[in-house]
Amino acid sequence: MNRLPVILAALGLALCDQGFARALPTVRPVPGGIAILDVGSAGTARPRVTHDGHAVLVVDEAGRWQAIIGLPLSLHPGTDLVQVQDERGAHAIPFSVADRAYPTQALKVSPKHVDLSAADTARFSQERRRLDEIFETWSDEEPDQVKLFVPVVGRRSSSFGSRRTFNGAARNPHTGMDIAASAGTPILAAAAGRVIDTDNYFFNGNTIIVDHGMGYLTMYCHLSRIDVKVGDTLRAGTALGQVGATGRVTGPHLHFAVMLNRAWIDPELVLPPSVGN
C-alpha cells in the first residue's frame, strides 16, 4: 500500500489548522532557541541584520521587518546584541537570553562510532570541514514560509540540546529532533527550497541538506534511501527519501535538524504541535 497520499493529507491538514504560510516561529530566547526583533518599517529597504557575525533572516510581517534570530546552544544567558545596518546607518539592538536546562541522555551504539579508528577519524575531520562550508550557505531569496511541514509522521523525541553520552563517553549536545518511524517511511521536504548537499556521512549516515533561503537550512539524516540530488528545486512536501538506520543510530528514525544564521535551533519552534501520535 502506498502511504504517501495519506501522509501528505495528514500533514496538509496540520498546516491548514496552523495558518501556516504566514506564521512566525515560536519565540524562545534561550540557547538553542529563537528571538524575534522588530527592526523597522517594511516601507523601507530590508535592513541587514547580523548576529555573532552571521547574517540573519529578516521577513516582512504585517508591515514591519522582523529579524528571526537563531541562538546557538553555546550562547551564554544574559544580554546579547544584533547589529543592524539600515537607512539610519549602523546600530545595535539588545535583547535578553534566558537560561535553559537540557536533559542528559545515555545511549549505546556500535563501538566503531565511539572509538574511531585512524581512518574513521580522518574521514570525520574531512566531512566536518565540508559541512562547515555547506552550513555557511546564504541565498538572498526569502523563504516561502518560516513555519515548516512535519517531514515524517512519527513519534517526536524531545532530545534537542540534550547532553549525550555514547557507550559512557561524553559527546556534543544533540542538535536536532529525532522522529521515530519504520524503515522505509517516506520523508518529505519541510518547505520549498534547493538541495545543497546529499551524501553518506560517518555519523549522520545518508543525509540531505536543503536551503530555504537567507540562512534557513534543514537537514535530514540516517536515511535508507535518497531520492533527490544537489541542485534540485523542491516544493514543500516533495518526497526526499526514506527513513533508515544509517550512520550512528540505535534504530530507524529521522534526525531532523534546523539551522538559522549558522545556529542549530530546536525544530519544535518551527513545527506545528504533534498530531496523531
C-alpha positions as CSV (number, residue, x, y, z in Angstrom):
1,M,0.0,0.0,0.0
2,N,1.3,3.5,-0.9
3,R,1.1,5.5,2.3
4,L,2.4,8.8,0.8
5,P,-1.0,10.2,-0.1
6,V,-2.2,9.5,3.4
7,I,0.9,11.2,4.9
8,L,0.5,14.2,2.7
9,A,-3.1,14.6,3.6
10,A,-2.3,14.4,7.3
11,L,0.4,16.9,7.0
12,G,-1.6,19.2,4.8
13,L,-4.4,19.2,7.4
14,A,-1.9,20.1,10.1
15,L,-0.7,23.0,8.1
16,C,-4.1,24.4,7.4
17,D,-5.0,24.1,11.0
18,Q,-2.0,26.2,12.0
19,G,-2.5,29.0,9.4
20,F,1.0,28.0,8.2
21,A,2.1,30.2,5.3
22,R,2.1,33.5,7.3
23,A,3.0,32.1,10.8
24,L,6.2,33.1,12.6
25,P,8.1,30.6,14.7
26,T,7.6,30.2,18.5
27,V,9.7,32.8,20.4
28,R,12.0,31.2,23.0
29,P,15.1,33.3,23.6
30,V,17.3,30.7,25.2
31,P,20.4,28.8,23.9
32,G,19.1,26.7,21.0
33,G,16.0,28.9,20.7
34,I,14.8,31.8,18.7
35,A,14.5,35.5,19.3
36,I,12.4,37.8,17.1
37,L,13.1,41.5,17.0
38,D,11.3,44.3,15.2
39,V,13.9,46.1,13.1
40,G,11.8,48.8,11.3
41,S,9.1,49.6,8.9
42,A,8.8,47.4,5.9
43,G,8.2,50.6,3.9
44,T,11.9,51.0,3.9
45,A,14.6,48.8,2.3
46,R,15.2,45.5,4.1
47,P,17.8,46.1,6.8
48,R,20.9,43.9,7.1
49,V,21.0,42.2,10.5
50,T,23.8,40.1,11.9
51,H,24.3,38.0,15.0
52,D,27.7,36.9,16.0
53,G,29.0,37.8,12.5
54,H,26.3,35.8,10.7
55,A,23.5,37.3,8.5
56,V,20.0,36.9,10.0
57,L,16.7,36.1,8.3
58,V,14.6,39.2,8.0
59,V,10.9,39.0,6.9
60,D,8.0,41.4,6.4
61,E,5.3,40.6,8.9
62,A,2.3,43.0,8.9
63,G,4.3,45.8,7.5
64,R,7.2,45.5,9.9
65,W,10.6,44.0,9.3
66,Q,11.1,41.1,11.8
67,A,14.6,39.6,12.4
68,I,14.3,35.9,13.2
69,I,17.5,35.0,15.1
70,G,18.7,31.5,15.8
71,L,20.5,31.3,19.1
72,P,23.4,28.8,19.4
73,L,23.4,26.2,22.1
74,S,26.8,27.6,23.2
75,L,25.3,31.0,23.9
76,H,25.5,32.2,27.5
77,P,22.4,33.6,29.2
78,G,22.3,37.4,29.7
79,T,22.1,40.4,27.4
80,D,23.0,39.9,23.7
81,L,23.1,42.1,20.7
82,V,22.3,42.1,17.0
83,Q,23.9,44.5,14.6
84,V,21.6,46.4,12.2
85,Q,22.5,48.3,9.1
86,D,19.6,50.3,7.7
87,E,18.8,53.8,6.3
88,R,19.8,55.3,9.6
89,G,23.2,53.7,9.5
90,A,24.7,51.0,11.8
91,H,23.4,50.4,15.2
92,A,22.9,47.6,17.7
93,I,19.7,46.3,19.3
94,P,20.0,44.4,22.7
95,F,17.8,41.5,23.7
96,S,17.8,39.1,26.7
97,V,18.7,35.5,26.6
98,A,17.3,33.3,29.4
99,D,18.8,30.1,30.7
100,R,17.5,26.6,29.8
101,A,18.4,23.3,31.3
102,Y,18.6,20.5,28.8
103,P,18.4,16.8,29.8
104,T,21.2,14.2,29.7
105,Q,20.9,11.1,27.6
106,A,22.9,7.8,27.7
107,L,23.0,5.8,24.5
108,K,24.5,2.5,23.4
109,V,25.8,2.3,19.8
110,S,28.4,0.3,17.9
111,P,31.9,0.8,19.4
112,K,33.2,1.8,16.0
113,H,31.1,5.0,16.2
114,V,32.6,6.0,19.6
115,D,36.2,4.8,19.5
116,L,37.2,5.9,16.0
117,S,40.0,4.3,14.0
118,A,42.6,6.5,12.5
119,A,40.9,6.1,9.1
120,D,37.5,7.0,10.5
121,T,38.9,10.0,12.4
122,A,40.4,11.3,9.1
123,R,37.1,10.7,7.3
124,F,35.2,12.6,10.1
125,S,37.6,15.5,10.0
126,Q,37.3,15.9,6.3
127,E,33.5,15.6,6.5
128,R,33.3,18.2,9.2
129,R,35.3,20.7,7.1
130,R,33.0,20.1,4.1
131,L,29.8,20.5,6.2
132,D,31.2,23.7,7.8
133,E,31.4,25.2,4.3
134,I,27.9,24.0,3.4
135,F,26.4,25.4,6.6
136,E,27.7,28.9,5.5
137,T,25.3,28.9,2.6
138,W,23.4,32.1,2.1
139,S,20.9,32.9,-0.7
140,D,19.1,36.2,-1.0
141,E,15.7,34.8,-1.8
142,E,13.3,35.0,1.2
143,P,11.8,31.6,2.3
144,D,8.3,30.8,1.1
145,Q,7.4,30.1,4.7
146,V,9.0,30.2,8.1
147,K,6.9,27.6,9.9
148,L,7.6,24.1,8.4
149,F,5.9,20.9,7.4
150,V,6.4,17.9,9.6
151,P,8.9,15.9,7.4
152,V,7.7,12.5,8.6
153,V,4.9,11.1,10.6
154,G,6.2,9.5,13.8
155,R,6.8,9.9,17.5
156,R,9.0,13.0,18.1
157,S,11.6,13.0,20.8
158,S,12.4,16.0,23.0
159,S,16.1,15.3,22.8
160,F,17.2,18.6,21.2
161,G,20.0,20.1,23.3
162,S,20.5,17.0,25.4
163,R,24.0,16.3,26.6
164,R,24.6,12.8,25.3
165,T,27.0,10.0,26.2
166,F,27.6,7.2,23.8
167,N,28.8,4.0,25.5
168,G,29.7,6.1,28.5
169,A,31.7,8.7,26.5
170,A,30.5,12.3,26.6
171,R,29.8,13.9,23.2
172,N,28.4,17.2,21.9
173,P,24.8,18.2,22.6
174,H,22.1,16.8,20.3
175,T,21.4,19.4,17.6
176,G,18.2,18.1,16.1
177,M,14.9,16.3,16.7
178,D,14.7,12.5,16.4
179,I,11.4,11.3,14.8
180,A,10.9,7.6,15.2
181,A,9.4,5.9,12.2
182,S,9.6,2.5,10.5
183,A,12.4,2.0,7.9
184,G,11.1,2.9,4.5
185,T,8.7,5.6,5.7
186,P,8.7,8.5,3.2
187,I,10.4,11.7,4.2
188,L,9.1,15.0,2.8
189,A,10.7,18.4,2.3
190,A,9.7,20.6,5.3
191,A,9.4,23.7,3.0
192,A,10.2,24.8,-0.5
193,G,13.9,25.1,-1.2
194,R,17.0,23.9,-3.1
195,V,19.0,20.8,-2.3
196,I,22.6,21.8,-1.5
197,D,24.0,18.5,-0.3
198,T,23.4,14.8,-0.4
199,D,26.0,12.3,0.9
200,N,26.7,9.4,3.2
201,Y,28.4,10.7,6.4
202,F,30.2,8.7,9.1
203,F,27.9,9.8,11.9
204,N,24.8,11.2,10.1
205,G,24.6,8.4,7.5
206,N,22.7,9.2,4.3
207,T,22.0,12.9,4.6
208,I,20.1,15.6,2.7
209,I,20.6,19.4,3.3
210,V,18.1,21.9,1.9
211,D,18.5,25.7,1.6
212,H,15.2,27.5,2.1
213,G,16.7,31.0,1.7
214,M,18.5,33.6,3.8
215,G,20.5,31.2,6.0
216,Y,17.5,29.0,6.8
217,L,18.5,25.3,6.3
218,T,17.0,21.9,7.1
219,M,19.0,18.6,7.4
220,Y,17.6,15.1,7.2
221,C,19.9,12.2,8.4
222,H,20.1,8.4,8.7
223,L,18.1,7.8,5.5
224,S,17.9,4.4,3.9
225,R,17.4,6.0,0.5
226,I,18.0,9.4,-1.1
227,D,15.7,10.3,-3.9
228,V,16.9,13.9,-4.8
229,K,20.2,15.3,-6.0
230,V,22.2,18.5,-5.4
231,G,20.6,21.4,-7.3
232,D,17.1,20.1,-7.3
233,T,14.4,22.7,-6.6
234,L,11.8,21.4,-4.2
235,R,8.3,22.3,-3.4
236,A,7.1,21.8,0.2
237,G,6.1,18.2,0.7
238,T,8.4,16.8,-2.1
239,A,9.5,13.3,-1.3
240,L,13.2,13.3,-0.4
241,G,13.8,9.7,0.5
242,Q,13.0,7.1,3.2
243,V,13.7,6.6,6.9
244,G,16.6,4.4,7.7
245,A,19.3,3.5,10.2
246,T,22.5,4.6,8.5
247,G,25.3,6.2,10.5
248,R,25.4,6.3,14.3
249,V,22.0,5.2,15.3
250,T,20.2,2.9,17.8
251,G,17.4,2.1,15.3
252,P,15.4,3.5,12.4
253,H,14.5,7.2,12.7
254,L,14.8,10.6,11.1
255,H,17.3,13.1,12.7
256,F,15.7,16.4,11.6
257,A,17.8,19.5,12.2
258,V,17.0,23.2,11.5
259,M,19.6,25.9,11.2
260,L,19.1,29.7,11.3
261,N,22.1,32.1,10.8
262,R,24.5,29.3,11.3
263,A,22.9,28.2,14.7
264,W,21.1,24.9,15.2
265,I,17.7,25.6,16.8
266,D,15.1,23.4,18.4
267,P,12.9,22.2,15.5
268,E,9.9,22.2,17.8
269,L,9.8,26.0,17.5
270,V,9.1,25.9,13.7
271,L,6.9,22.8,13.6
272,P,3.1,22.5,14.3
273,P,2.2,20.7,17.5
274,S,2.5,17.0,17.3
275,V,-0.7,15.4,16.0
276,G,-1.8,11.8,15.7
277,N,1.0,10.4,17.9
